[in-house]
Amino acid sequence: MPQPAIAIVGVYAALNTFILFWFVWQTSMLRGRHRIWIGDGGNAHLARVMRGHANAIENMPMMFVLLLVAALLGAPAVALHVLGAGFTVGRFLHAMHFIQADAPRWQRGLGYTLSFVSLLGAAAGVVAHAWPLVF
């Protein structure tokens, strides 16, 4: 029988995967529209979408490693939801900013802040709960 904590991590990992697919779709659409098959071709909007996608790829894996370890260490479901939802909403807002050609700056700022605080909280929580088991 699956553990509820692992299922919680799975839901947020899946939701963030949909954000990645959104980036892939947007990149493909822009490439087709502008006939750019490699790189960004000097197109500022395509470069922006590609950078947003890269940023998501840089941050998502560690968050889900940390959430999974937290779940395995016995983190409460509410903590996993707070961290997972905060990170996911942050990544969504961040993606909205990068996918739009001309987006409001608050999307990037709030998205980054939510993602960063969630990632930092997950890291701190894992260290705090793992430390006594290790030393």
Salt bridges, closest charged atoms under 4 A:
GLU58 OE1 - ARG51 NH2 3.02
